[in-house]
């Protein structure tokens, strides 16, 4: 099999998936590219209003007005820039992993034109995030590259508009999973086969029970100076939420790193650095581990 920059062919059992760059041959501003027609590109570029919403079901219906949050200028222009850049899309033929759940949707309105796009909550291997939607009731969508979508989602649309995380907390994207579970001075989730994105309600259940866990274990942990990263992991076939906690002093070593989207791992450091696994099925904690001393 030959690999080059123009085309990558992947073999999965008897299924062949071809991934090629989404290149527009027409250089005009509103030219069609990849999966999008010229009319769809025009709607993306010139929408009079752009909204974000939380996907409640895999439905092709336009969401209720009460569920829409109109984007502010910074979020709007950033989204437009990402979606209108052909380099951020993969042209996939031969199929890909089916999307089980979608979490974030966007709506572009330009006159009578309505473009709705719903993004898969987790990326597919090699091809990125599946995007499904409609343009004036006709099918639309494609495959957006992982880093391109996550950069916008983490900043502007990680949670439903009416909800927010506790202070000093963040949900890491699945792409940070392999780095976060490679702890060097404490145990971490074992036999991990994949990563997922926990819901805000699952994090709320975890947070509610966290002080009791610390009290029962008899540990002197200052939760007011605890920055916590949450990562959905599949460990031994079970969906768990891994908590990575560190104190504010850690920022002295990671001044150029955005902890809300990038994993923070430190060797040693003592008991102010700790991790624990949470089972959202029965709301129980397991394997509370602390960093060693230098």
ChimeraX commands (.cxc) that place a marker at each C-alpha (Angstrom):
marker #1 position 0.00,0.00,0.00 radius 0.5
marker #1 position 1.36,3.47,-0.94 radius 0.5
marker #1 position 0.85,6.49,1.28 radius 0.5
marker #1 position 1.31,10.07,0.15 radius 0.5
marker #1 position 0.18,13.55,1.12 radius 0.5
marker #1 position -2.62,13.58,-1.41 radius 0.5
marker #1 position -4.33,10.38,-0.43 radius 0.5
marker #1 position -4.33,7.97,2.50 radius 0.5
marker #1 position -6.06,4.64,2.17 radius 0.5
marker #1 position -6.91,2.74,5.33 radius 0.5
marker #1 position -7.89,-0.90,5.49 radius 0.5
marker #1 position -10.26,-2.10,8.21 radius 0.5
marker #1 position -11.02,-5.81,7.71 radius 0.5
marker #1 position -12.78,-5.88,4.35 radius 0.5
marker #1 position -13.73,-2.17,4.47 radius 0.5
marker #1 position -11.65,0.42,2.60 radius 0.5
marker #1 position -11.77,4.05,3.67 radius 0.5
marker #1 position -10.11,6.66,1.48 radius 0.5
marker #1 position -9.22,10.02,3.01 radius 0.5
marker #1 position -8.22,12.89,0.74 radius 0.5
marker #1 position -7.81,16.61,1.39 radius 0.5
marker #1 position -10.93,18.70,0.80 radius 0.5
marker #1 position -9.57,21.02,-1.89 radius 0.5
marker #1 position -11.65,23.59,-3.72 radius 0.5
marker #1 position -10.73,23.96,-7.41 radius 0.5
marker #1 position -12.66,27.23,-7.65 radius 0.5
marker #1 position -10.78,30.02,-5.83 radius 0.5
marker #1 position -13.75,32.42,-5.54 radius 0.5
marker #1 position -14.84,33.20,-1.98 radius 0.5
marker #1 position -18.15,31.33,-2.05 radius 0.5
marker #1 position -17.00,28.39,-4.16 radius 0.5
marker #1 position -18.14,24.89,-3.28 radius 0.5
marker #1 position -15.63,22.62,-1.54 radius 0.5
marker #1 position -15.62,19.14,-0.05 radius 0.5
marker #1 position -19.17,18.33,1.06 radius 0.5
marker #1 position -20.57,21.84,0.71 radius 0.5
marker #1 position -22.34,23.35,-2.28 radius 0.5
marker #1 position -21.83,26.98,-3.26 radius 0.5
marker #1 position -25.18,27.85,-1.65 radius 0.5
marker #1 position -24.13,26.20,1.61 radius 0.5
marker #1 position -20.76,27.97,1.59 radius 0.5
marker #1 position -22.54,31.27,1.02 radius 0.5
marker #1 position -24.76,30.57,4.03 radius 0.5
marker #1 position -21.70,29.74,6.14 radius 0.5
marker #1 position -19.80,32.86,5.12 radius 0.5
marker #1 position -22.62,35.41,5.10 radius 0.5
marker #1 position -25.07,34.18,7.76 radius 0.5
marker #1 position -26.89,37.06,9.42 radius 0.5
marker #1 position -27.14,35.06,12.65 radius 0.5
marker #1 position -25.28,32.02,13.99 radius 0.5
marker #1 position -26.50,29.99,16.97 radius 0.5
marker #1 position -25.11,27.14,19.07 radius 0.5
marker #1 position -27.29,24.55,20.80 radius 0.5
marker #1 position -27.02,21.37,22.79 radius 0.5
marker #1 position -28.08,18.31,20.80 radius 0.5
marker #1 position -30.71,16.45,22.81 radius 0.5
marker #1 position -31.30,13.68,20.26 radius 0.5
marker #1 position -30.05,12.62,16.84 radius 0.5
marker #1 position -32.81,14.55,15.13 radius 0.5
marker #1 position -32.69,16.43,11.84 radius 0.5
marker #1 position -35.27,18.96,13.03 radius 0.5
marker #1 position -34.29,22.60,13.54 radius 0.5
marker #1 position -34.06,23.13,17.32 radius 0.5
marker #1 position -36.61,25.13,19.27 radius 0.5
marker #1 position -35.83,28.84,19.52 radius 0.5
marker #1 position -35.59,28.55,23.31 radius 0.5
marker #1 position -32.71,26.07,22.94 radius 0.5
marker #1 position -30.62,28.38,20.75 radius 0.5
marker #1 position -27.87,30.68,21.98 radius 0.5
marker #1 position -26.81,33.41,19.57 radius 0.5
marker #1 position -23.05,33.55,19.20 radius 0.5
marker #1 position -21.09,36.65,20.15 radius 0.5
marker #1 position -18.80,38.20,17.50 radius 0.5
marker #1 position -15.60,36.42,18.62 radius 0.5
marker #1 position -17.20,32.97,18.69 radius 0.5
marker #1 position -19.07,33.64,15.43 radius 0.5
marker #1 position -16.02,34.73,13.44 radius 0.5
marker #1 position -13.87,31.95,14.86 radius 0.5
marker #1 position -16.46,29.31,13.87 radius 0.5
marker #1 position -16.89,30.81,10.41 radius 0.5
marker #1 position -13.13,30.78,9.88 radius 0.5
marker #1 position -12.81,27.12,10.90 radius 0.5
marker #1 position -15.76,25.75,8.94 radius 0.5
marker #1 position -15.03,27.75,5.79 radius 0.5
marker #1 position -11.43,26.57,5.53 radius 0.5
marker #1 position -11.22,23.52,3.20 radius 0.5
marker #1 position -8.01,22.45,4.96 radius 0.5
marker #1 position -10.05,21.69,8.09 radius 0.5
marker #1 position -12.14,19.02,6.35 radius 0.5
marker #1 position -11.40,15.48,5.23 radius 0.5
marker #1 position -13.10,14.06,2.16 radius 0.5
marker #1 position -13.92,10.49,3.21 radius 0.5
marker #1 position -15.19,7.77,0.89 radius 0.5
marker #1 position -16.00,4.22,1.84 radius 0.5
marker #1 position -17.69,5.03,5.13 radius 0.5
marker #1 position -16.41,5.56,8.66 radius 0.5
marker #1 position -17.22,4.72,12.25 radius 0.5
marker #1 position -20.93,5.36,12.97 radius 0.5
marker #1 position -21.60,8.19,15.40 radius 0.5
marker #1 position -23.45,7.05,18.53 radius 0.5
marker #1 position -24.09,10.44,20.14 radius 0.5
marker #1 position -23.92,14.08,19.09 radius 0.5
marker #1 position -23.47,16.89,21.59 radius 0.5
marker #1 position -23.07,20.29,19.92 radius 0.5
marker #1 position -25.03,21.79,17.08 radius 0.5
marker #1 position -24.80,25.08,15.17 radius 0.5
marker #1 position -27.39,26.91,13.10 radius 0.5
marker #1 position -26.55,29.41,10.33 radius 0.5
marker #1 position -29.34,31.68,9.12 radius 0.5
marker #1 position -28.98,33.74,5.95 radius 0.5
marker #1 position -32.28,35.08,4.66 radius 0.5
marker #1 position -34.42,32.01,4.02 radius 0.5
marker #1 position -31.41,29.74,4.09 radius 0.5
marker #1 position -30.92,27.59,7.20 radius 0.5
marker #1 position -27.88,25.36,7.62 radius 0.5
marker #1 position -27.92,23.07,10.66 radius 0.5
marker #1 position -24.83,21.04,11.59 radius 0.5
marker #1 position -24.62,18.54,14.46 radius 0.5
marker #1 position -21.22,17.30,15.59 radius 0.5
marker #1 position -20.41,13.85,16.93 radius 0.5
marker #1 position -19.33,13.94,20.59 radius 0.5
marker #1 position -16.21,11.85,19.92 radius 0.5
marker #1 position -13.85,11.71,16.92 radius 0.5
marker #1 position -13.49,8.68,14.69 radius 0.5
marker #1 position -10.02,7.24,14.29 radius 0.5
marker #1 position -8.05,8.95,11.48 radius 0.5
marker #1 position -11.01,10.82,9.94 radius 0.5
marker #1 position -12.06,13.27,12.66 radius 0.5
marker #1 position -15.55,14.30,13.79 radius 0.5
marker #1 position -18.62,13.21,11.88 radius 0.5
marker #1 position -20.83,16.22,11.07 radius 0.5
marker #1 position -24.45,15.60,10.12 radius 0.5
marker #1 position -27.05,18.19,9.25 radius 0.5
marker #1 position -29.39,19.80,6.77 radius 0.5
marker #1 position -29.47,22.81,4.45 radius 0.5
marker #1 position -33.05,23.87,3.82 radius 0.5
marker #1 position -34.12,20.32,4.74 radius 0.5
marker #1 position -31.60,18.72,2.36 radius 0.5
marker #1 position -28.82,16.52,3.76 radius 0.5
marker #1 position -25.54,18.29,4.63 radius 0.5
marker #1 position -22.39,17.53,6.60 radius 0.5
marker #1 position -19.03,15.79,6.34 radius 0.5
marker #1 position -15.89,15.00,8.36 radius 0.5
marker #1 position -14.07,17.83,10.14 radius 0.5
marker #1 position -10.53,17.38,11.38 radius 0.5
marker #1 position -10.20,16.70,15.09 radius 0.5
marker #1 position -7.97,19.59,16.17 radius 0.5
marker #1 position -9.90,22.16,14.15 radius 0.5
marker #1 position -13.25,21.36,15.79 radius 0.5
marker #1 position -11.91,20.82,19.32 radius 0.5
marker #1 position -10.14,24.19,19.31 radius 0.5
marker #1 position -13.49,25.95,18.84 radius 0.5
marker #1 position -15.65,23.61,20.92 radius 0.5
marker #1 position -13.45,23.81,24.00 radius 0.5
marker #1 position -13.52,27.60,23.99 radius 0.5
marker #1 position -17.09,28.36,22.98 radius 0.5
marker #1 position -19.40,25.33,23.10 radius 0.5
marker #1 position -18.30,22.60,25.46 radius 0.5
marker #1 position -21.48,22.76,27.54 radius 0.5
marker #1 position -25.17,23.49,27.03 radius 0.5
marker #1 position -25.70,27.28,27.13 radius 0.5
marker #1 position -27.62,27.22,30.43 radius 0.5
marker #1 position -25.03,25.16,32.30 radius 0.5
marker #1 position -21.46,25.55,33.50 radius 0.5
marker #1 position -18.76,23.61,35.31 radius 0.5
marker #1 position -17.68,24.23,38.90 radius 0.5
marker #1 position -14.82,26.70,39.36 radius 0.5
marker #1 position -11.32,25.32,38.81 radius 0.5
marker #1 position -12.71,22.46,36.68 radius 0.5
marker #1 position -12.65,21.43,33.04 radius 0.5
marker #1 position -13.56,18.49,30.80 radius 0.5
marker #1 position -10.64,17.50,28.62 radius 0.5
marker #1 position -11.16,16.49,24.98 radius 0.5
marker #1 position -10.64,12.77,24.22 radius 0.5
marker #1 position -7.48,13.62,22.28 radius 0.5
marker #1 position -5.76,14.45,25.59 radius 0.5
marker #1 position -6.53,11.01,27.03 radius 0.5
marker #1 position -3.37,9.12,26.04 radius 0.5
marker #1 position -1.20,11.82,27.62 radius 0.5
marker #1 position -3.18,12.21,30.83 radius 0.5
marker #1 position -3.23,8.52,31.75 radius 0.5
marker #1 position 0.54,8.27,31.41 radius 0.5
marker #1 position 1.20,9.23,35.01 radius 0.5
marker #1 position 4.77,8.75,36.15 radius 0.5
marker #1 position 4.51,8.71,39.97 radius 0.5
marker #1 position 1.03,7.37,40.69 radius 0.5
marker #1 position -1.38,4.78,39.37 radius 0.5
marker #1 position -3.90,5.62,36.64 radius 0.5
marker #1 position -6.75,3.82,34.83 radius 0.5
marker #1 position -5.68,0.42,33.50 radius 0.5
marker #1 position -6.44,-1.39,30.24 radius 0.5
marker #1 position -7.84,1.74,28.61 radius 0.5
marker #1 position -9.36,1.08,25.19 radius 0.5
marker #1 position -10.86,4.48,24.42 radius 0.5
marker #1 position -12.04,7.88,25.61 radius 0.5
marker #1 position -15.37,9.72,25.73 radius 0.5
marker #1 position -16.86,13.05,26.86 radius 0.5
marker #1 position -18.73,13.05,30.22 radius 0.5
marker #1 position -21.93,15.06,30.52 radius 0.5
marker #1 position -22.26,18.04,32.83 radius 0.5
marker #1 position -24.78,16.17,34.99 radius 0.5
marker #1 position -22.28,13.35,35.49 radius 0.5
marker #1 position -19.64,15.85,36.60 radius 0.5
marker #1 position -22.14,17.44,38.99 radius 0.5
marker #1 position -22.80,14.03,40.57 radius 0.5
marker #1 position -19.06,13.48,40.93 radius 0.5
marker #1 position -18.45,16.91,42.47 radius 0.5
marker #1 position -21.29,16.46,44.93 radius 0.5
marker #1 position -19.66,13.30,46.33 radius 0.5
marker #1 position -16.04,14.41,46.22 radius 0.5
marker #1 position -15.81,16.08,49.68 radius 0.5
marker #1 position -17.24,12.94,51.31 radius 0.5
marker #1 position -14.66,10.79,49.57 radius 0.5
marker #1 position -11.83,12.94,50.91 radius 0.5
marker #1 position -13.32,12.93,54.42 radius 0.5
marker #1 position -13.79,9.15,54.49 radius 0.5
marker #1 position -10.25,8.52,53.30 radius 0.5
marker #1 position -8.91,10.76,56.06 radius 0.5
marker #1 position -6.84,12.78,53.60 radius 0.5
marker #1 position -5.85,16.41,54.10 radius 0.5
marker #1 position -6.75,17.70,50.67 radius 0.5
marker #1 position -7.50,21.38,50.10 radius 0.5
marker #1 position -10.29,21.30,47.53 radius 0.5
marker #1 position -10.39,25.11,47.40 radius 0.5
marker #1 position -6.91,25.01,45.80 radius 0.5
marker #1 position -7.66,21.97,43.66 radius 0.5
marker #1 position -7.78,22.37,39.89 radius 0.5
marker #1 position -9.51,19.35,38.40 radius 0.5
marker #1 position -9.43,17.94,34.89 radius 0.5
marker #1 position -12.10,15.38,33.98 radius 0.5
marker #1 position -11.52,12.77,31.31 radius 0.5
marker #1 position -13.91,10.07,30.14 radius 0.5
marker #1 position -12.05,6.75,29.87 radius 0.5
marker #1 position -13.10,3.24,28.91 radius 0.5
marker #1 position -11.20,1.03,31.34 radius 0.5
marker #1 position -11.61,-2.75,31.16 radius 0.5
marker #1 position -14.68,-2.16,29.00 radius 0.5
marker #1 position -16.38,0.18,31.50 radius 0.5
marker #1 position -17.03,3.91,31.10 radius 0.5
marker #1 position -15.36,5.83,33.94 radius 0.5
marker #1 position -14.48,9.45,34.63 radius 0.5
marker #1 position -10.87,10.04,35.61 radius 0.5
marker #1 position -10.18,13.04,37.86 radius 0.5
marker #1 position -6.74,14.66,37.62 radius 0.5
marker #1 position -6.22,17.16,40.45 radius 0.5
marker #1 position -3.35,19.57,41.01 radius 0.5
marker #1 position -2.77,22.77,43.06 radius 0.5
marker #1 position -2.33,26.29,41.70 radius 0.5
marker #1 position 1.44,26.05,42.16 radius 0.5
marker #1 position 1.50,23.76,39.11 radius 0.5
marker #1 position 0.95,26.80,36.91 radius 0.5
marker #1 position 4.48,27.94,37.74 radius 0.5
marker #1 position 5.63,25.07,35.50 radius 0.5
marker #1 position 2.96,25.34,32.80 radius 0.5
marker #1 position 2.64,29.08,32.18 radius 0.5
marker #1 position 2.20,28.66,28.42 radius 0.5
marker #1 position -0.24,25.76,28.58 radius 0.5
marker #1 position -4.03,26.17,28.70 radius 0.5
marker #1 position -5.02,23.70,31.41 radius 0.5
marker #1 position -8.65,23.75,30.32 radius 0.5
marker #1 position -7.86,21.93,27.06 radius 0.5
marker #1 position -4.41,20.41,27.71 radius 0.5
marker #1 position -3.54,17.66,30.18 radius 0.5
marker #1 position -1.34,18.58,33.16 radius 0.5
marker #1 position 0.94,15.82,34.41 radius 0.5
marker #1 position 3.73,16.23,36.96 radius 0.5
marker #1 position 6.11,13.64,38.34 radius 0.5
marker #1 position 6.28,13.59,42.15 radius 0.5
marker #1 position 5.05,16.73,43.91 radius 0.5
marker #1 position 3.43,14.93,46.83 radius 0.5
marker #1 position -0.14,14.50,47.96 radius 0.5
marker #1 position -1.42,17.78,46.51 radius 0.5
marker #1 position -1.35,16.00,43.14 radius 0.5
marker #1 position -3.86,13.17,42.98 radius 0.5
marker #1 position -6.23,11.23,40.77 radius 0.5
marker #1 position -9.31,9.08,41.25 radius 0.5
marker #1 position -11.71,7.10,39.07 radius 0.5
marker #1 position -15.47,7.72,39.23 radius 0.5
marker #1 position -18.12,5.28,38.01 radius 0.5
marker #1 position -21.10,7.34,36.74 radius 0.5
marker #1 position -23.31,4.23,36.69 radius 0.5
marker #1 position -23.41,3.81,40.46 radius 0.5
marker #1 position -21.76,7.11,41.51 radius 0.5
marker #1 position -18.83,5.46,43.29 radius 0.5
marker #1 position -15.14,6.33,43.48 radius 0.5
marker #1 position -12.29,3.89,43.00 radius 0.5
marker #1 position -8.48,3.92,43.13 radius 0.5
marker #1 position -7.67,7.23,44.81 radius 0.5
marker #1 position -3.94,7.70,44.10 radius 0.5
marker #1 position -1.45,10.42,45.16 radius 0.5
marker #1 position 1.82,11.47,43.57 radius 0.5
marker #1 position 5.01,10.34,45.24 radius 0.5
marker #1 position 7.57,12.62,46.86 radius 0.5
marker #1 position 10.72,13.66,45.00 radius 0.5
marker link #1:1,2 radius 0.2
marker link #1:2,3 radius 0.2
marker link #1:3,4 radius 0.2
marker link #1:4,5 radius 0.2
marker link #1:5,6 radius 0.2
marker link #1:6,7 radius 0.2
marker link #1:7,8 radius 0.2
marker link #1:8,9 radius 0.2
marker link #1:9,10 radius 0.2
marker link #1:10,11 radius 0.2
marker link #1:11,12 radius 0.2
marker link #1:12,13 radius 0.2
marker link #1:13,14 radius 0.2
marker link #1:14,15 radius 0.2
marker link #1:15,16 radius 0.2
marker link #1:16,17 radius 0.2
marker link #1:17,18 radius 0.2
marker link #1:18,19 radius 0.2
marker link #1:19,20 radius 0.2
marker link #1:20,21 radius 0.2
marker link #1:21,22 radius 0.2
marker link #1:22,23 radius 0.2
marker link #1:23,24 radius 0.2
marker link #1:24,25 radius 0.2
marker link #1:25,26 radius 0.2
marker link #1:26,27 radius 0.2
marker link #1:27,28 radius 0.2
marker link #1:28,29 radius 0.2
marker link #1:29,30 radius 0.2
marker link #1:30,31 radius 0.2
marker link #1:31,32 radius 0.2
marker link #1:32,33 radius 0.2
marker link #1:33,34 radius 0.2
marker link #1:34,35 radius 0.2
marker link #1:35,36 radius 0.2
marker link #1:36,37 radius 0.2
marker link #1:37,38 radius 0.2
marker link #1:38,39 radius 0.2
marker link #1:39,40 radius 0.2
marker link #1:40,41 radius 0.2
marker link #1:41,42 radius 0.2
marker link #1:42,43 radius 0.2
marker link #1:43,44 radius 0.2
marker link #1:44,45 radius 0.2
marker link #1:45,46 radius 0.2
marker link #1:46,47 radius 0.2
marker link #1:47,48 radius 0.2
marker link #1:48,49 radius 0.2
marker link #1:49,50 radius 0.2
marker link #1:50,51 radius 0.2
marker link #1:51,52 radius 0.2
marker link #1:52,53 radius 0.2
marker link #1:53,54 radius 0.2
marker link #1:54,55 radius 0.2
marker link #1:55,56 radius 0.2
marker link #1:56,57 radius 0.2
marker link #1:57,58 radius 0.2
marker link #1:58,59 radius 0.2
marker link #1:59,60 radius 0.2
marker link #1:60,61 radius 0.2
marker link #1:61,62 radius 0.2
marker link #1:62,63 radius 0.2
marker link #1:63,64 radius 0.2
marker link #1:64,65 radius 0.2
marker link #1:65,66 radius 0.2
marker link #1:66,67 radius 0.2
marker link #1:67,68 radius 0.2
marker link #1:68,69 radius 0.2
marker link #1:69,70 radius 0.2
marker link #1:70,71 radius 0.2
marker link #1:71,72 radius 0.2
marker link #1:72,73 radius 0.2
marker link #1:73,74 radius 0.2
marker link #1:74,75 radius 0.2
marker link #1:75,76 radius 0.2
marker link #1:76,77 radius 0.2
marker link #1:77,78 radius 0.2
marker link #1:78,79 radius 0.2
marker link #1:79,80 radius 0.2
marker link #1:80,81 radius 0.2
marker link #1:81,82 radius 0.2
marker link #1:82,83 radius 0.2
marker link #1:83,84 radius 0.2
marker link #1:84,85 radius 0.2
marker link #1:85,86 radius 0.2
marker link #1:86,87 radius 0.2
marker link #1:87,88 radius 0.2
marker link #1:88,89 radius 0.2
marker link #1:89,90 radius 0.2
marker link #1:90,91 radius 0.2
marker link #1:91,92 radius 0.2
marker link #1:92,93 radius 0.2
marker link #1:93,94 radius 0.2
marker link #1:94,95 radius 0.2
marker link #1:95,96 radius 0.2
marker link #1:96,97 radius 0.2
marker link #1:97,98 radius 0.2
marker link #1:98,99 radius 0.2
marker link #1:99,100 radius 0.2
marker link #1:100,101 radius 0.2
marker link #1:101,102 radius 0.2
marker link #1:102,103 radius 0.2
marker link #1:103,104 radius 0.2
marker link #1:104,105 radius 0.2
marker link #1:105,106 radius 0.2
marker link #1:106,107 radius 0.2
marker link #1:107,108 radius 0.2
marker link #1:108,109 radius 0.2
marker link #1:109,110 radius 0.2
marker link #1:110,111 radius 0.2
marker link #1:111,112 radius 0.2
marker link #1:112,113 radius 0.2
marker link #1:113,114 radius 0.2
marker link #1:114,115 radius 0.2
marker link #1:115,116 radius 0.2
marker link #1:116,117 radius 0.2
marker link #1:117,118 radius 0.2
marker link #1:118,119 radius 0.2
marker link #1:119,120 radius 0.2
marker link #1:120,121 radius 0.2
marker link #1:121,122 radius 0.2
marker link #1:122,123 radius 0.2
marker link #1:123,124 radius 0.2
marker link #1:124,125 radius 0.2
marker link #1:125,126 radius 0.2
marker link #1:126,127 radius 0.2
marker link #1:127,128 radius 0.2
marker link #1:128,129 radius 0.2
marker link #1:129,130 radius 0.2
marker link #1:130,131 radius 0.2
marker link #1:131,132 radius 0.2
marker link #1:132,133 radius 0.2
marker link #1:133,134 radius 0.2
marker link #1:134,135 radius 0.2
marker link #1:135,136 radius 0.2
marker link #1:136,137 radius 0.2
marker link #1:137,138 radius 0.2
marker link #1:138,139 radius 0.2
marker link #1:139,140 radius 0.2
marker link #1:140,141 radius 0.2
marker link #1:141,142 radius 0.2
marker link #1:142,143 radius 0.2
marker link #1:143,144 radius 0.2
marker link #1:144,145 radius 0.2
marker link #1:145,146 radius 0.2
marker link #1:146,147 radius 0.2
marker link #1:147,148 radius 0.2
marker link #1:148,149 radius 0.2
marker link #1:149,150 radius 0.2
marker link #1:150,151 radius 0.2
marker link #1:151,152 radius 0.2
marker link #1:152,153 radius 0.2
marker link #1:153,154 radius 0.2
marker link #1:154,155 radius 0.2
marker link #1:155,156 radius 0.2
marker link #1:156,157 radius 0.2
marker link #1:157,158 radius 0.2
marker link #1:158,159 radius 0.2
marker link #1:159,160 radius 0.2
marker link #1:160,161 radius 0.2
marker link #1:161,162 radius 0.2
marker link #1:162,163 radius 0.2
marker link #1:163,164 radius 0.2
marker link #1:164,165 radius 0.2
marker link #1:165,166 radius 0.2
marker link #1:166,167 radius 0.2
marker link #1:167,168 radius 0.2
marker link #1:168,169 radius 0.2
marker link #1:169,170 radius 0.2
marker link #1:170,171 radius 0.2
marker link #1:171,172 radius 0.2
marker link #1:172,173 radius 0.2
marker link #1:173,174 radius 0.2
marker link #1:174,175 radius 0.2
marker link #1:175,176 radius 0.2
marker link #1:176,177 radius 0.2
marker link #1:177,178 radius 0.2
marker link #1:178,179 radius 0.2
marker link #1:179,180 radius 0.2
marker link #1:180,181 radius 0.2
marker link #1:181,182 radius 0.2
marker link #1:182,183 radius 0.2
marker link #1:183,184 radius 0.2
marker link #1:184,185 radius 0.2
marker link #1:185,186 radius 0.2
marker link #1:186,187 radius 0.2
marker link #1:187,188 radius 0.2
marker link #1:188,189 radius 0.2
marker link #1:189,190 radius 0.2
marker link #1:190,191 radius 0.2
marker link #1:191,192 radius 0.2
marker link #1:192,193 radius 0.2
marker link #1:193,194 radius 0.2
marker link #1:194,195 radius 0.2
marker link #1:195,196 radius 0.2
marker link #1:196,197 radius 0.2
marker link #1:197,198 radius 0.2
marker link #1:198,199 radius 0.2
marker link #1:199,200 radius 0.2
marker link #1:200,201 radius 0.2
marker link #1:201,202 radius 0.2
marker link #1:202,203 radius 0.2
marker link #1:203,204 radius 0.2
marker link #1:204,205 radius 0.2
marker link #1:205,206 radius 0.2
marker link #1:206,207 radius 0.2
marker link #1:207,208 radius 0.2
marker link #1:208,209 radius 0.2
marker link #1:209,210 radius 0.2
marker link #1:210,211 radius 0.2
marker link #1:211,212 radius 0.2
marker link #1:212,213 radius 0.2
marker link #1:213,214 radius 0.2
marker link #1:214,215 radius 0.2
marker link #1:215,216 radius 0.2
marker link #1:216,217 radius 0.2
marker link #1:217,218 radius 0.2
marker link #1:218,219 radius 0.2
marker link #1:219,220 radius 0.2
marker link #1:220,221 radius 0.2
marker link #1:221,222 radius 0.2
marker link #1:222,223 radius 0.2
marker link #1:223,224 radius 0.2
marker link #1:224,225 radius 0.2
marker link #1:225,226 radius 0.2
marker link #1:226,227 radius 0.2
marker link #1:227,228 radius 0.2
marker link #1:228,229 radius 0.2
marker link #1:229,230 radius 0.2
marker link #1:230,231 radius 0.2
marker link #1:231,232 radius 0.2
marker link #1:232,233 radius 0.2
marker link #1:233,234 radius 0.2
marker link #1:234,235 radius 0.2
marker link #1:235,236 radius 0.2
marker link #1:236,237 radius 0.2
marker link #1:237,238 radius 0.2
marker link #1:238,239 radius 0.2
marker link #1:239,240 radius 0.2
marker link #1:240,241 radius 0.2
marker link #1:241,242 radius 0.2
marker link #1:242,243 radius 0.2
marker link #1:243,244 radius 0.2
marker link #1:244,245 radius 0.2
marker link #1:245,246 radius 0.2
marker link #1:246,247 radius 0.2
marker link #1:247,248 radius 0.2
marker link #1:248,249 radius 0.2
marker link #1:249,250 radius 0.2
marker link #1:250,251 radius 0.2
marker link #1:251,252 radius 0.2
marker link #1:252,253 radius 0.2
marker link #1:253,254 radius 0.2
marker link #1:254,255 radius 0.2
marker link #1:255,256 radius 0.2
marker link #1:256,257 radius 0.2
marker link #1:257,258 radius 0.2
marker link #1:258,259 radius 0.2
marker link #1:259,260 radius 0.2
marker link #1:260,261 radius 0.2
marker link #1:261,262 radius 0.2
marker link #1:262,263 radius 0.2
marker link #1:263,264 radius 0.2
marker link #1:264,265 radius 0.2
marker link #1:265,266 radius 0.2
marker link #1:266,267 radius 0.2
marker link #1:267,268 radius 0.2
marker link #1:268,269 radius 0.2
marker link #1:269,270 radius 0.2
marker link #1:270,271 radius 0.2
marker link #1:271,272 radius 0.2
marker link #1:272,273 radius 0.2
marker link #1:273,274 radius 0.2
marker link #1:274,275 radius 0.2
marker link #1:275,276 radius 0.2
marker link #1:276,277 radius 0.2
marker link #1:277,278 radius 0.2
marker link #1:278,279 radius 0.2
marker link #1:279,280 radius 0.2
marker link #1:280,281 radius 0.2
marker link #1:281,282 radius 0.2
marker link #1:282,283 radius 0.2
marker link #1:283,284 radius 0.2
marker link #1:284,285 radius 0.2
marker link #1:285,286 radius 0.2
marker link #1:286,287 radius 0.2
marker link #1:287,288 radius 0.2
marker link #1:288,289 radius 0.2
marker link #1:289,290 radius 0.2
marker link #1:290,291 radius 0.2
marker link #1:291,292 radius 0.2
marker link #1:292,293 radius 0.2
marker link #1:293,294 radius 0.2
view
